[in-house]
Amino acid sequence: MRKNVSNLPDFMLEAELIAQGVAPIAGVDEVGRGPLAGPVCAAAVILDPARIPPGIADSKALAAAARERAFAAIVESARAIGVAFVTAKEIDETDIQKAALKAMAQAVAALSVAPAFALVDGRDLPRLPCPGRAIVKGDGLSQSIAAASIVAKVARDAMMRDLARTHGEYGFSTNMGYGCATHLAAIARLGPTPIHRLSFGPCKPRLENS
């Protein structure tokens, strides 16, 4: 596979497929594998090759303000965007890998434009209605995947801020469900909420002893 020698993703993988007559192309990524609370979220994005916005990078490499600007530009210019969430309860009932793949499949299904091909971040392909390619660290190579990572991150963060309104003691508006010290202390003091992943870390013994 072609190596990206820059520090930013580009559109070369997509351009190679388009040159072969394969279009449109969806980039697919998910966020939220590691948190102790909240859903896993996936996004699928079909960029317009003629209107690729600046500032697209792996969402983890962007400061919050830059990520929000990139998100707004993607929403304004993309041909189609699909977003999907899989809940903490379903993560507990299956596992995080199955939940992430399900979210990615649902995000592609939510696209208003059917993709001819999907570029998916990671080692495994979800079940898709089109051919696809799984690319390890694809959000650092493909602008379409990076755009999906931005959309998924912004969408999940917005949901966690909403959840913080009813679960204020856990700090979801800032920790986004990850296991920081204040979040762990709240779990130890108050116990898990219905949106905690009971199969994860500090919550797991409570599930086993209940």
Backbone as JSON Lines, residues from 0, in Angstrom:
{"i":0,"aa":"M","n":[0.85,-1.19,0.0],"ca":[0.0,0.0,0.0],"c":[0.88,1.24,0.0]}
{"i":1,"aa":"R","n":[0.45,2.28,-0.66],"ca":[1.14,3.55,-0.7],"c":[1.31,4.1,0.7]}
{"i":2,"aa":"K","n":[2.48,4.62,1.01],"ca":[2.73,5.22,2.31],"c":[2.56,6.72,2.23]}
{"i":3,"aa":"N","n":[1.93,7.28,3.22],"ca":[1.77,8.72,3.33],"c":[3.0,9.27,4.05]}
{"i":4,"aa":"V","n":[3.79,10.09,3.35],"ca":[5.03,10.58,3.93],"c":[4.81,11.91,4.65]}
{"i":5,"aa":"S","n":[3.64,12.5,4.54],"ca":[3.36,13.75,5.25],"c":[2.75,13.45,6.61]}
{"i":6,"aa":"N","n":[2.52,14.5,7.37],"ca":[1.92,14.33,8.69],"c":[0.4,14.44,8.64]}
{"i":7,"aa":"L","n":[-0.16,14.68,7.46],"ca":[-1.6,14.85,7.33],"c":[-2.16,13.85,6.33]}
{"i":8,"aa":"P","n":[-3.4,13.42,6.53],"ca":[-4.02,12.55,5.54],"c":[-4.23,13.3,4.22]}
{"i":9,"aa":"D","n":[-4.34,12.54,3.15],"ca":[-4.59,13.16,1.84],"c":[-5.7,12.39,1.14]}
{"i":10,"aa":"F","n":[-5.92,12.7,-0.12],"ca":[-7.02,12.11,-0.88],"c":[-6.52,11.12,-1.92]}
{"i":11,"aa":"M","n":[-5.28,10.62,-1.76],"ca":[-4.69,9.78,-2.8],"c":[-5.37,8.41,-2.91]}
{"i":12,"aa":"L","n":[-5.7,7.79,-1.79],"ca":[-6.38,6.49,-1.86],"c":[-7.71,6.63,-2.59]}
{"i":13,"aa":"E","n":[-8.44,7.69,-2.28],"ca":[-9.72,7.94,-2.94],"c":[-9.51,8.23,-4.43]}
{"i":14,"aa":"A","n":[-8.48,9.03,-4.74],"ca":[-8.22,9.41,-6.13],"c":[-7.88,8.18,-6.98]}
{"i":15,"aa":"E","n":[-7.15,7.23,-6.38],"ca":[-6.81,6.01,-7.11],"c":[-8.07,5.21,-7.45]}
{"i":16,"aa":"L","n":[-9.01,5.13,-6.52],"ca":[-10.26,4.42,-6.77],"c":[-11.11,5.17,-7.8]}
{"i":17,"aa":"I","n":[-11.18,6.48,-7.67],"ca":[-11.98,7.26,-8.62],"c":[-11.42,7.12,-10.03]}
{"i":18,"aa":"A","n":[-10.11,7.06,-10.15],"ca":[-9.48,6.89,-11.48],"c":[-9.85,5.55,-12.1]}
{"i":19,"aa":"Q","n":[-10.21,4.58,-11.25],"ca":[-10.65,3.26,-11.75],"c":[-12.16,3.21,-11.98]}
{"i":20,"aa":"G","n":[-12.83,4.34,-11.79],"ca":[-14.27,4.4,-11.98],"c":[-15.08,4.01,-10.77]}
{"i":21,"aa":"V","n":[-14.42,3.94,-9.6],"ca":[-15.11,3.55,-8.37],"c":[-15.46,4.81,-7.58]}
{"i":22,"aa":"A","n":[-16.72,5.13,-7.51],"ca":[-17.18,6.32,-6.77],"c":[-18.7,6.22,-6.59]}
{"i":23,"aa":"P","n":[-19.23,6.85,-5.53],"ca":[-18.54,7.61,-4.49],"c":[-17.91,6.72,-3.44]}
{"i":24,"aa":"I","n":[-17.03,7.32,-2.66],"ca":[-16.26,6.6,-1.65],"c":[-16.57,7.16,-0.28]}
{"i":25,"aa":"A","n":[-16.87,6.28,0.65],"ca":[-17.14,6.67,2.03],"c":[-15.93,6.38,2.91]}
{"i":26,"aa":"G","n":[-15.59,7.31,3.76],"ca":[-14.64,7.06,4.83],"c":[-15.42,6.72,6.09]}
{"i":27,"aa":"V","n":[-14.94,5.76,6.85],"ca":[-15.67,5.27,8.03],"c":[-14.72,5.16,9.21]}
{"i":28,"aa":"D","n":[-15.15,5.68,10.35],"ca":[-14.35,5.56,11.57],"c":[-15.27,5.58,12.78]}
{"i":29,"aa":"E","n":[-14.72,5.17,13.92],"ca":[-15.5,5.19,15.16],"c":[-14.66,5.8,16.27]}
{"i":30,"aa":"V","n":[-15.36,6.25,17.31],"ca":[-14.7,6.76,18.51],"c":[-15.43,6.2,19.73]}
{"i":31,"aa":"G","n":[-14.72,6.15,20.85],"ca":[-15.37,5.74,22.08],"c":[-15.19,4.29,22.44]}
{"i":32,"aa":"R","n":[-14.09,3.67,22.03],"ca":[-13.84,2.3,22.46],"c":[-13.44,2.24,23.94]}
{"i":33,"aa":"G","n":[-12.69,3.22,24.41],"ca":[-12.08,3.14,25.71],"c":[-12.84,3.67,26.91]}
{"i":34,"aa":"P","n":[-13.84,4.54,26.74],"ca":[-14.5,5.11,27.91],"c":[-15.2,4.08,28.78]}
{"i":35,"aa":"L","n":[-15.41,4.46,30.04],"ca":[-16.16,3.63,30.97],"c":[-17.66,3.86,30.87]}
{"i":36,"aa":"A","n":[-18.05,4.94,30.2],"ca":[-19.47,5.29,30.1],"c":[-19.77,5.85,28.72]}
{"i":37,"aa":"G","n":[-21.04,5.72,28.34],"ca":[-21.5,6.27,27.07],"c":[-21.37,5.3,25.92]}
{"i":38,"aa":"P","n":[-21.9,5.69,24.78],"ca":[-21.92,4.81,23.62],"c":[-20.61,4.82,22.86]}
{"i":39,"aa":"V","n":[-20.46,3.86,21.97],"ca":[-19.47,3.97,20.9],"c":[-20.19,4.63,19.73]}
{"i":40,"aa":"C","n":[-19.5,5.52,19.04],"ca":[-20.11,6.28,17.95],"c":[-19.29,6.09,16.68]}
{"i":41,"aa":"A","n":[-19.95,5.92,15.56],"ca":[-19.28,5.81,14.27],"c":[-19.87,6.82,13.3]}
{"i":42,"aa":"A","n":[-19.05,7.21,12.35],"ca":[-19.51,8.1,11.29],"c":[-19.0,7.59,9.94]}
{"i":43,"aa":"A","n":[-19.77,7.87,8.92],"ca":[-19.39,7.62,7.54],"c":[-19.53,8.93,6.79]}
{"i":44,"aa":"V","n":[-18.53,9.28,6.01],"ca":[-18.53,10.55,5.29],"c":[-18.14,10.32,3.84]}
{"i":45,"aa":"I","n":[-18.94,10.86,2.94],"ca":[-18.59,10.91,1.52],"c":[-18.22,12.35,1.19]}
{"i":46,"aa":"L","n":[-16.92,12.59,1.01],"ca":[-16.46,13.93,0.67],"c":[-16.72,14.22,-0.81]}
{"i":47,"aa":"D","n":[-16.93,15.48,-1.1],"ca":[-17.0,15.95,-2.48],"c":[-15.57,16.21,-2.94]}
{"i":48,"aa":"P","n":[-15.05,15.46,-3.93],"ca":[-13.65,15.65,-4.34],"c":[-13.34,17.08,-4.77]}
{"i":49,"aa":"A","n":[-14.34,17.81,-5.21],"ca":[-14.13,19.19,-5.66],"c":[-14.23,20.19,-4.52]}
{"i":50,"aa":"R","n":[-14.63,19.74,-3.31],"ca":[-14.84,20.67,-2.2],"c":[-14.32,20.08,-0.89]}
{"i":51,"aa":"I","n":[-13.09,19.63,-0.9],"ca":[-12.52,19.06,0.32],"c":[-12.08,20.22,1.21]}
{"i":52,"aa":"P","n":[-12.64,20.33,2.4],"ca":[-12.31,21.47,3.25],"c":[-10.91,21.35,3.84]}
{"i":53,"aa":"P","n":[-10.3,22.49,4.18],"ca":[-8.99,22.44,4.83],"c":[-9.14,21.99,6.28]}
{"i":54,"aa":"G","n":[-8.01,21.6,6.86],"ca":[-8.0,21.29,8.29],"c":[-8.44,19.89,8.64]}
{"i":55,"aa":"I","n":[-8.59,19.0,7.65],"ca":[-8.99,17.63,7.96],"c":[-7.76,16.84,8.41]}
{"i":56,"aa":"A","n":[-7.86,16.28,9.61],"ca":[-6.8,15.44,10.17],"c":[-7.46,14.46,11.13]}
{"i":57,"aa":"D","n":[-6.7,13.48,11.57],"ca":[-7.18,12.57,12.61],"c":[-7.73,13.4,13.76]}
{"i":58,"aa":"S","n":[-8.93,13.09,14.19],"ca":[-9.57,13.9,15.24],"c":[-8.73,13.98,16.51]}
{"i":59,"aa":"K","n":[-7.96,12.93,16.79],"ca":[-7.15,12.92,18.02],"c":[-6.0,13.92,17.94]}
{"i":60,"aa":"A","n":[-5.63,14.32,16.71],"ca":[-4.52,15.25,16.54],"c":[-4.97,16.7,16.54]}
{"i":61,"aa":"L","n":[-6.27,16.95,16.62],"ca":[-6.8,18.31,16.54],"c":[-7.23,18.82,17.91]}
{"i":62,"aa":"A","n":[-6.92,20.07,18.18],"ca":[-7.47,20.72,19.36],"c":[-8.97,20.87,19.18]}
{"i":63,"aa":"A","n":[-9.69,21.03,20.29],"ca":[-11.15,21.05,20.24],"c":[-11.68,22.12,19.29]}
{"i":64,"aa":"A","n":[-11.12,23.32,19.33],"ca":[-11.61,24.4,18.48],"c":[-11.38,24.08,17.0]}
{"i":65,"aa":"A","n":[-10.2,23.54,16.68],"ca":[-9.9,23.17,15.3],"c":[-10.8,22.04,14.83]}
{"i":66,"aa":"R","n":[-11.09,21.11,15.73],"ca":[-11.97,19.99,15.38],"c":[-13.39,20.49,15.09]}
{"i":67,"aa":"E","n":[-13.87,21.43,15.88],"ca":[-15.21,21.99,15.64],"c":[-15.27,22.74,14.32]}
{"i":68,"aa":"R","n":[-14.2,23.48,13.99],"ca":[-14.17,24.18,12.69],"c":[-14.16,23.19,11.54]}
{"i":69,"aa":"A","n":[-13.36,22.14,11.68],"ca":[-13.31,21.14,10.62],"c":[-14.66,20.43,10.48]}
{"i":70,"aa":"F","n":[-15.31,20.15,11.62],"ca":[-16.62,19.52,11.59],"c":[-17.62,20.39,10.82]}
{"i":71,"aa":"A","n":[-17.65,21.66,11.12],"ca":[-18.58,22.56,10.43],"c":[-18.31,22.59,8.93]}
{"i":72,"aa":"A","n":[-17.04,22.59,8.56],"ca":[-16.7,22.62,7.14],"c":[-17.08,21.32,6.46]}
{"i":73,"aa":"I","n":[-16.92,20.2,7.15],"ca":[-17.3,18.91,6.57],"c":[-18.8,18.84,6.38]}
{"i":74,"aa":"V","n":[-19.55,19.26,7.39],"ca":[-21.01,19.24,7.29],"c":[-21.49,20.11,6.13]}
{"i":75,"aa":"E","n":[-20.82,21.23,5.93],"ca":[-21.23,22.16,4.87],"c":[-20.9,21.63,3.47]}
{"i":76,"aa":"S","n":[-19.83,20.86,3.34],"ca":[-19.34,20.52,2.0],"c":[-19.51,19.06,1.6]}
{"i":77,"aa":"A","n":[-19.66,18.15,2.53],"ca":[-19.69,16.72,2.2],"c":[-20.94,16.36,1.39]}
{"i":78,"aa":"R","n":[-20.81,15.34,0.57],"ca":[-21.96,14.85,-0.19],"c":[-22.95,14.13,0.71]}
{"i":79,"aa":"A","n":[-22.45,13.42,1.71],"ca":[-23.34,12.7,2.62],"c":[-22.6,12.37,3.9]}
{"i":80,"aa":"I","n":[-23.36,12.34,5.01],"ca":[-22.81,12.0,6.32],"c":[-23.8,11.07,7.01]}
{"i":81,"aa":"G","n":[-23.29,10.01,7.6],"ca":[-24.1,9.11,8.42],"c":[-23.46,8.94,9.78]}
{"i":82,"aa":"V","n":[-24.26,8.94,10.83],"ca":[-23.76,8.79,12.21],"c":[-24.59,7.73,12.91]}
{"i":83,"aa":"A","n":[-23.95,6.91,13.73],"ca":[-24.67,5.88,14.48],"c":[-24.03,5.7,15.85]}
{"i":84,"aa":"F","n":[-24.87,5.34,16.83],"ca":[-24.43,5.07,18.2],"c":[-24.84,3.65,18.59]}
{"i":85,"aa":"V","n":[-23.98,2.98,19.35],"ca":[-24.33,1.72,19.98],"c":[-24.15,1.9,21.48]}
{"i":86,"aa":"T","n":[-25.17,1.57,22.24],"ca":[-25.24,1.92,23.65],"c":[-24.31,1.09,24.53]}
{"i":87,"aa":"A","n":[-24.09,1.61,25.75],"ca":[-23.3,0.87,26.73],"c":[-23.91,-0.49,27.03]}
{"i":88,"aa":"K","n":[-25.23,-0.56,27.08],"ca":[-25.9,-1.84,27.37],"c":[-25.56,-2.88,26.3]}
{"i":89,"aa":"E","n":[-25.58,-2.46,25.05],"ca":[-25.27,-3.41,23.99],"c":[-23.79,-3.77,23.97]}
{"i":90,"aa":"I","n":[-22.93,-2.81,24.33],"ca":[-21.5,-3.13,24.47],"c":[-21.32,-4.23,25.52]}
{"i":91,"aa":"D","n":[-22.03,-4.11,26.65],"ca":[-21.94,-5.13,27.69],"c":[-22.48,-6.47,27.23]}
{"i":92,"aa":"E","n":[-23.52,-6.44,26.41],"ca":[-24.15,-7.69,25.97],"c":[-23.33,-8.41,24.91]}
{"i":93,"aa":"T","n":[-22.48,-7.69,24.19],"ca":[-21.63,-8.31,23.16],"c":[-20.18,-8.1,23.56]}
{"i":94,"aa":"D","n":[-19.51,-7.2,22.93],"ca":[-18.19,-6.7,23.34],"c":[-17.92,-5.44,22.53]}
{"i":95,"aa":"I","n":[-16.86,-4.72,22.88],"ca":[-16.63,-3.41,22.27],"c":[-16.29,-3.55,20.78]}
{"i":96,"aa":"Q","n":[-15.62,-4.62,20.38],"ca":[-15.29,-4.79,18.97],"c":[-16.56,-5.0,18.14]}
{"i":97,"aa":"K","n":[-17.43,-5.89,18.59],"ca":[-18.68,-6.12,17.85],"c":[-19.52,-4.85,17.82]}
{"i":98,"aa":"A","n":[-19.55,-4.12,18.93],"ca":[-20.33,-2.89,18.98],"c":[-19.78,-1.84,18.03]}
{"i":99,"aa":"A","n":[-18.47,-1.72,17.97],"ca":[-17.85,-0.74,17.07],"c":[-18.14,-1.09,15.61]}
{"i":100,"aa":"L","n":[-18.03,-2.36,15.26],"ca":[-18.31,-2.77,13.88],"c":[-19.78,-2.55,13.54]}
{"i":101,"aa":"K","n":[-20.66,-2.8,14.51],"ca":[-22.09,-2.56,14.27],"c":[-22.35,-1.07,14.04]}
{"i":102,"aa":"A","n":[-21.73,-0.22,14.86],"ca":[-21.91,1.22,14.7],"c":[-21.43,1.68,13.33]}
{"i":103,"aa":"M","n":[-20.3,1.15,12.87],"ca":[-19.78,1.54,11.56],"c":[-20.72,1.1,10.45]}
{"i":104,"aa":"A","n":[-21.24,-0.11,10.56],"ca":[-22.19,-0.59,9.54],"c":[-23.44,0.28,9.52]}
{"i":105,"aa":"Q","n":[-23.92,0.65,10.7],"ca":[-25.12,1.49,10.77],"c":[-24.86,2.89,10.24]}
{"i":106,"aa":"A","n":[-23.66,3.41,10.46],"ca":[-23.32,4.73,9.93],"c":[-23.32,4.73,8.41]}
{"i":107,"aa":"V","n":[-22.78,3.68,7.82],"ca":[-22.81,3.58,6.35],"c":[-24.25,3.46,5.85]}
{"i":108,"aa":"A","n":[-25.05,2.67,6.54],"ca":[-26.45,2.51,6.15],"c":[-27.22,3.82,6.26]}
{"i":109,"aa":"A","n":[-26.77,4.73,7.13],"ca":[-27.45,6.0,7.32],"c":[-27.11,7.04,6.26]}
{"i":110,"aa":"L","n":[-26.15,6.76,5.4],"ca":[-25.78,7.71,4.35],"c":[-26.93,7.91,3.38]}
{"i":111,"aa":"S","n":[-27.15,9.14,2.97],"ca":[-28.21,9.44,1.99],"c":[-27.77,9.14,0.56]}
{"i":112,"aa":"V","n":[-26.48,8.93,0.37],"ca":[-25.91,8.55,-0.93],"c":[-25.25,7.2,-0.76]}
{"i":113,"aa":"A","n":[-25.59,6.24,-1.6],"ca":[-25.02,4.89,-1.46],"c":[-23.57,4.89,-1.94]}
{"i":114,"aa":"P","n":[-22.62,4.48,-1.11],"ca":[-21.23,4.45,-1.55],"c":[-20.95,3.24,-2.45]}
{"i":115,"aa":"A","n":[-20.0,3.43,-3.35],"ca":[-19.54,2.31,-4.17],"c":[-18.41,1.55,-3.49]}
{"i":116,"aa":"F","n":[-17.77,2.22,-2.53],"ca":[-16.63,1.62,-1.83],"c":[-16.48,2.34,-0.5]}
{"i":117,"aa":"A","n":[-15.95,1.61,0.5],"ca":[-15.74,2.2,1.82],"c":[-14.3,1.98,2.27]}
{"i":118,"aa":"L","n":[-13.68,3.04,2.75],"ca":[-12.38,2.97,3.39],"c":[-12.63,3.05,4.9]}
{"i":119,"aa":"V","n":[-12.22,2.01,5.62],"ca":[-12.59,1.85,7.02],"c":[-11.34,1.83,7.89]}
{"i":120,"aa":"D","n":[-11.34,2.63,8.94],"ca":[-10.21,2.64,9.86],"c":[-10.2,1.36,10.69]}
{"i":121,"aa":"G","n":[-9.03,0.74,10.8],"ca":[-8.9,-0.45,11.64],"c":[-8.47,-1.68,10.88]}
{"i":122,"aa":"R","n":[-8.52,-2.81,11.56],"ca":[-8.09,-4.08,10.97],"c":[-9.24,-4.87,10.35]}
{"i":123,"aa":"D","n":[-10.46,-4.6,10.79],"ca":[-11.59,-5.42,10.4],"c":[-12.64,-4.6,9.68]}
{"i":124,"aa":"L","n":[-13.28,-5.23,8.71],"ca":[-14.38,-4.6,8.0],"c":[-15.71,-4.97,8.65]}
{"i":125,"aa":"P","n":[-16.58,-4.01,8.85],"ca":[-17.95,-4.36,9.25],"c":[-18.7,-4.94,8.05]}
{"i":126,"aa":"R","n":[-19.9,-5.43,8.29],"ca":[-20.73,-5.89,7.17],"c":[-21.28,-4.67,6.45]}
{"i":127,"aa":"L","n":[-20.93,-4.55,5.19],"ca":[-21.26,-3.37,4.41],"c":[-22.04,-3.74,3.16]}
{"i":128,"aa":"P","n":[-22.82,-2.8,2.62],"ca":[-23.55,-3.05,1.38],"c":[-22.7,-2.8,0.14]}
{"i":129,"aa":"C","n":[-21.4,-2.58,0.34],"ca":[-20.49,-2.29,-0.77],"c":[-19.13,-2.89,-0.46]}
{"i":130,"aa":"P","n":[-18.25,-3.0,-1.45],"ca":[-16.89,-3.43,-1.15],"c":[-16.2,-2.42,-0.24]}
{"i":131,"aa":"G","n":[-15.16,-2.86,0.45],"ca":[-14.44,-1.95,1.32],"c":[-13.04,-2.44,1.61]}
{"i":132,"aa":"R","n":[-12.29,-1.58,2.28],"ca":[-10.91,-1.91,2.67],"c":[-10.68,-1.41,4.08]}
{"i":133,"aa":"A","n":[-10.19,-2.29,4.93],"ca":[-9.81,-1.89,6.29],"c":[-8.36,-1.42,6.27]}
{"i":134,"aa":"I","n":[-8.1,-0.28,6.89],"ca":[-6.77,0.33,6.86],"c":[-6.36,0.68,8.28]}
{"i":135,"aa":"V","n":[-5.33,0.03,8.78],"ca":[-4.82,0.34,10.11],"c":[-4.28,1.76,10.11]}
{"i":136,"aa":"K","n":[-4.68,2.55,11.09],"ca":[-4.31,3.96,11.19],"c":[-4.73,4.73,9.94]}
{"i":137,"aa":"G","n":[-5.87,4.34,9.42],"ca":[-6.36,4.97,8.19],"c":[-6.71,6.43,8.37]}
{"i":138,"aa":"D","n":[-7.02,6.84,9.61],"ca":[-7.36,8.25,9.83],"c":[-6.16,9.16,9.66]}
{"i":139,"aa":"G","n":[-4.95,8.58,9.58],"ca":[-3.76,9.37,9.28],"c":[-3.37,9.32,7.83]}
{"i":140,"aa":"L","n":[-4.11,8.55,7.03],"ca":[-3.8,8.4,5.61],"c":[-4.87,8.98,4.71]}
{"i":141,"aa":"S","n":[-6.11,8.71,5.02],"ca":[-7.23,9.06,4.14],"c":[-8.01,10.24,4.7]}
{"i":142,"aa":"Q","n":[-8.21,11.26,3.87],"ca":[-9.02,12.4,4.31],"c":[-10.47,11.99,4.57]}
{"i":143,"aa":"S","n":[-10.97,11.02,3.83],"ca":[-12.35,10.58,4.06],"c":[-12.49,9.93,5.43]}
{"i":144,"aa":"I","n":[-11.53,9.06,5.79],"ca":[-11.57,8.44,7.11],"c":[-11.36,9.48,8.19]}
{"i":145,"aa":"A","n":[-10.41,10.4,7.99],"ca":[-10.17,11.44,8.98],"c":[-11.41,12.31,9.18]}
{"i":146,"aa":"A","n":[-12.12,12.61,8.09],"ca":[-13.36,13.38,8.21],"c":[-14.38,12.62,9.05]}
{"i":147,"aa":"A","n":[-14.46,11.31,8.83],"ca":[-15.38,10.49,9.63],"c":[-14.98,10.5,11.1]}
{"i":148,"aa":"S","n":[-13.68,10.48,11.38],"ca":[-13.23,10.5,12.77],"c":[-13.62,11.8,13.44]}
{"i":149,"aa":"I","n":[-13.54,12.9,12.71],"ca":[-13.93,14.21,13.26],"c":[-15.43,14.24,13.56]}
{"i":150,"aa":"V","n":[-16.23,13.8,12.6],"ca":[-17.68,13.81,12.79],"c":[-18.07,12.92,13.96]}
{"i":151,"aa":"A","n":[-17.49,11.74,14.06],"ca":[-17.83,10.83,15.15],"c":[-17.43,11.41,16.5]}
{"i":152,"aa":"K","n":[-16.26,12.01,16.57],"ca":[-15.79,12.58,17.83],"c":[-16.69,13.74,18.28]}
{"i":153,"aa":"V","n":[-17.0,14.65,17.37],"ca":[-17.85,15.79,17.73],"c":[-19.24,15.33,18.12]}
{"i":154,"aa":"A","n":[-19.79,14.35,17.39],"ca":[-21.14,13.85,17.71],"c":[-21.16,13.17,19.07]}
{"i":155,"aa":"R","n":[-20.15,12.36,19.36],"ca":[-20.14,11.67,20.65],"c":[-19.92,12.65,21.81]}
{"i":156,"aa":"D","n":[-19.02,13.61,21.62],"ca":[-18.79,14.6,22.67],"c":[-20.07,15.38,22.97]}
{"i":157,"aa":"A","n":[-20.82,15.72,21.93],"ca":[-22.08,16.45,22.14],"c":[-23.06,15.6,22.94]}
{"i":158,"aa":"M","n":[-23.12,14.29,22.65],"ca":[-24.01,13.42,23.41],"c":[-23.57,13.33,24.87]}
{"i":159,"aa":"M","n":[-22.27,13.24,25.11],"ca":[-21.8,13.14,26.49],"c":[-22.08,14.43,27.26]}
{"i":160,"aa":"R","n":[-21.99,15.57,26.6],"ca":[-22.35,16.83,27.28],"c":[-23.83,16.85,27.62]}
{"i":161,"aa":"D","n":[-24.66,16.3,26.75],"ca":[-26.09,16.2,27.06],"c":[-26.33,15.28,28.25]}
{"i":162,"aa":"L","n":[-25.63,14.15,28.28],"ca":[-25.79,13.2,29.38],"c":[-25.3,13.78,30.71]}
{"i":163,"aa":"A","n":[-24.37,14.72,30.63],"ca":[-23.86,15.35,31.85],"c":[-24.95,16.14,32.57]}
{"i":164,"aa":"R","n":[-25.97,16.55,31.86],"ca":[-27.04,17.33,32.49],"c":[-27.83,16.5,33.5]}
{"i":165,"aa":"T","n":[-27.91,15.21,33.28],"ca":[-28.64,14.34,34.21],"c":[-27.71,13.5,35.08]}
{"i":166,"aa":"H","n":[-26.41,13.53,34.78],"ca":[-25.43,12.77,35.58],"c":[-24.25,13.69,35.9]}
{"i":167,"aa":"G","n":[-24.54,14.83,36.5],"ca":[-23.54,15.86,36.67],"c":[-22.37,15.49,37.54]}
{"i":168,"aa":"E","n":[-22.55,14.55,38.46],"ca":[-21.5,14.22,39.41],"c":[-20.31,13.52,38.76]}
{"i":169,"aa":"Y","n":[-20.49,13.0,37.55],"ca":[-19.45,12.16,36.93],"c":[-18.53,12.94,35.99]}
{"i":170,"aa":"G","n":[-18.84,14.19,35.73],"ca":[-17.96,15.02,34.9],"c":[-17.94,14.68,33.43]}
{"i":171,"aa":"F","n":[-19.05,14.13,32.92],"ca":[-19.07,13.7,31.53],"c":[-18.82,14.84,30.53]}
{"i":172,"aa":"S","n":[-19.14,16.07,30.92],"ca":[-18.98,17.19,29.99],"c":[-17.52,17.48,29.7]}
{"i":173,"aa":"T","n":[-16.62,17.0,30.56],"ca":[-15.19,17.21,30.32],"c":[-14.43,15.91,30.09]}
{"i":174,"aa":"N","n":[-14.81,14.83,30.8],"ca":[-14.04,13.58,30.61],"c":[-14.61,12.69,29.51]}
{"i":175,"aa":"M","n":[-15.8,13.02,29.02],"ca":[-16.45,12.28,27.93],"c":[-16.6,10.79,28.23]}
{"i":176,"aa":"G","n":[-16.63,10.45,29.52],"ca":[-16.81,9.06,29.92],"c":[-15.53,8.3,30.16]}
{"i":177,"aa":"Y","n":[-14.38,8.92,29.88],"ca":[-13.11,8.23,30.1],"c":[-12.79,8.17,31.61]}
{"i":178,"aa":"G","n":[-11.91,7.25,31.96],"ca":[-11.67,6.95,33.36],"c":[-10.65,7.83,34.03]}
{"i":179,"aa":"C","n":[-10.87,9.14,34.06],"ca":[-9.98,10.04,34.78],"c":[-10.23,9.91,36.29]}
{"i":180,"aa":"A","n":[-9.39,10.57,37.09],"ca":[-9.45,10.39,38.53],"c":[-10.8,10.81,39.12]}
{"i":181,"aa":"T","n":[-11.32,11.94,38.69],"ca":[-12.6,12.41,39.25],"c":[-13.75,11.49,38.87]}
{"i":182,"aa":"H","n":[-13.7,10.95,37.66],"ca":[-14.74,10.01,37.22],"c":[-14.66,8.73,38.04]}
{"i":183,"aa":"L","n":[-13.46,8.2,38.21],"ca":[-13.29,6.98,39.0],"c":[-13.75,7.19,40.44]}
{"i":184,"aa":"A","n":[-13.45,8.37,40.99],"ca":[-13.88,8.66,42.35],"c":[-15.4,8.71,42.44]}
{"i":185,"aa":"A","n":[-16.06,9.26,41.43],"ca":[-17.52,9.33,41.43],"c":[-18.12,7.93,41.34]}
{"i":186,"aa":"I","n":[-17.53,7.06,40.53],"ca":[-18.03,5.68,40.45],"c":[-17.88,4.99,41.8]}
{"i":187,"aa":"A","n":[-16.73,5.17,42.45],"ca":[-16.49,4.55,43.74],"c":[-17.47,5.06,44.8]}
{"i":188,"aa":"R","n":[-17.82,6.34,44.71],"ca":[-18.69,6.95,45.71],"c":[-20.17,6.69,45.45]}
{"i":189,"aa":"L","n":[-20.57,6.77,44.17],"ca":[-21.99,6.74,43.81],"c":[-22.43,5.47,43.09]}
{"i":190,"aa":"G","n":[-21.45,4.72,42.59],"ca":[-21.79,3.56,41.77],"c":[-22.02,3.96,40.33]}
{"i":191,"aa":"P","n":[-22.15,2.99,39.44],"ca":[-22.35,3.28,38.02],"c":[-23.78,3.72,37.72]}
{"i":192,"aa":"T","n":[-23.92,4.43,36.62],"ca":[-25.23,4.85,36.12],"c":[-25.69,3.87,35.05]}
{"i":193,"aa":"P","n":[-26.9,4.03,34.54],"ca":[-27.35,3.17,33.43],"c":[-26.55,3.33,32.14]}
{"i":194,"aa":"I","n":[-25.76,4.4,32.04],"ca":[-24.97,4.57,30.81],"c":[-23.53,4.13,31.01]}
{"i":195,"aa":"H","n":[-23.18,3.57,32.17],"ca":[-21.85,3.01,32.36],"c":[-21.76,1.62,31.74]}
{"i":196,"aa":"R","n":[-20.58,1.28,31.31],"ca":[-20.31,-0.03,30.73],"c":[-19.91,-0.97,31.86]}
{"i":197,"aa":"L","n":[-20.84,-1.81,32.26],"ca":[-20.64,-2.64,33.43],"c":[-19.62,-3.75,33.22]}
{"i":198,"aa":"S","n":[-19.22,-3.98,31.99],"ca":[-18.19,-4.97,31.7],"c":[-16.8,-4.35,31.67]}
{"i":199,"aa":"F","n":[-16.71,-3.05,31.94],"ca":[-15.43,-2.33,31.85],"c":[-14.87,-2.03,33.24]}
{"i":200,"aa":"G","n":[-13.59,-2.24,33.42],"ca":[-12.79,-1.76,34.51],"c":[-13.47,-1.68,35.86]}
{"i":201,"aa":"P","n":[-13.53,-0.46,36.46],"ca":[-14.03,-0.31,37.82],"c":[-15.49,-0.75,37.98]}
{"i":202,"aa":"C","n":[-16.24,-0.82,36.9],"ca":[-17.65,-1.22,37.02],"c":[-17.82,-2.73,37.02]}
{"i":203,"aa":"K","n":[-16.82,-3.44,36.54],"ca":[-16.97,-4.89,36.35],"c":[-17.2,-5.65,37.65]}
{"i":204,"aa":"P","n":[-16.47,-5.38,38.71],"ca":[-16.73,-6.12,39.95],"c":[-18.15,-5.93,40.47]}
{"i":205,"aa":"R","n":[-18.72,-4.74,40.23],"ca":[-20.1,-4.51,40.67],"c":[-21.07,-5.41,39.91]}
{"i":206,"aa":"L","n":[-20.79,-5.63,38.64],"ca":[-21.64,-6.52,37.84],"c":[-21.51,-7.96,38.35]}
{"i":207,"aa":"E","n":[-20.25,-8.38,38.63],"ca":[-20.03,-9.76,39.03],"c":[-20.6,-10.04,40.42]}
{"i":208,"aa":"N","n":[-20.64,-8.99,41.29],"ca":[-21.09,-9.21,42.66],"c":[-22.55,-8.87,42.86]}
{"i":209,"aa":"S","n":[-23.24,-8.42,41.8],"ca":[-24.64,-8.02,41.95],"c":[-25.55,-9.23,41.97]}
